């Protein structure tokens, strides 16, 4: 059975990995790379908002690793 494209996306799980430390330089959690605002609002976000946050996380990590996060 194929999913109905008009139905809302499934609620994605939190990216939290239990390493809840905010890095003073990046102001992102060292475990999940979310901002404090994103972490605090996660349970109130719609599935679309959660997916938007999740789509940013890999890019944030890549920018931190390659040193361009602060550019």
C-alpha positions in Angstrom: 0.0 0.0 0.0 1.5 3.4 -1.0 1.1 6.4 1.3 -1.4 9.0 0.5 0.5 12.1 -0.7 -2.2 14.3 0.6 -1.9 13.0 4.1 0.3 14.8 6.6 3.8 13.3 7.1 4.4 11.1 10.1 5.7 12.7 13.2 9.5 12.3 13.1 11.2 11.2 16.3 13.5 13.6 18.2 17.1 13.6 17.2 18.2 13.7 20.8 21.0 11.2 21.6 21.2 12.0 25.3 24.2 14.2 25.1 22.5 17.4 26.3 25.3 19.9 26.4 25.1 23.3 24.7 28.4 24.3 23.1 29.3 27.8 24.1 30.8 28.6 20.7 28.1 27.3 18.4 25.2 27.6 20.8 24.0 24.2 19.5 23.6 21.0 21.5 26.8 18.9 21.1 24.6 15.8 20.8 21.9 16.7 18.3 23.1 20.0 16.9 19.7 21.8 17.6 19.4 25.2 19.1 17.9 25.7 22.6 14.8 27.2 21.0 14.5 24.1 18.7 14.9 21.7 21.6 12.4 23.6 23.8 9.8 23.8 21.0 10.2 20.3 19.6 7.1 18.8 21.1 5.0 21.7 20.0 6.3 21.7 16.4 4.2 20.2 13.6 5.7 17.3 11.6 6.6 19.8 8.9 8.5 22.0 11.3 10.3 19.0 12.8 11.3 17.8 9.3 12.6 21.3 8.5 14.8 21.2 11.7 16.1 17.7 10.9 17.0 18.8 7.4 19.3 21.5 8.9 21.2 19.3 11.3 23.5 17.5 8.8 24.5 20.8 7.2 25.2 22.3 10.6 27.5 19.4 11.5 29.3 19.6 8.2 29.8 23.4 8.6 31.2 22.9 12.2 33.6 20.1 11.0 34.9 22.1 8.0 35.2 25.3 10.0 32.7 27.4 8.0 30.0 27.5 10.7 31.0 31.0 11.8 31.5 32.5 8.3 
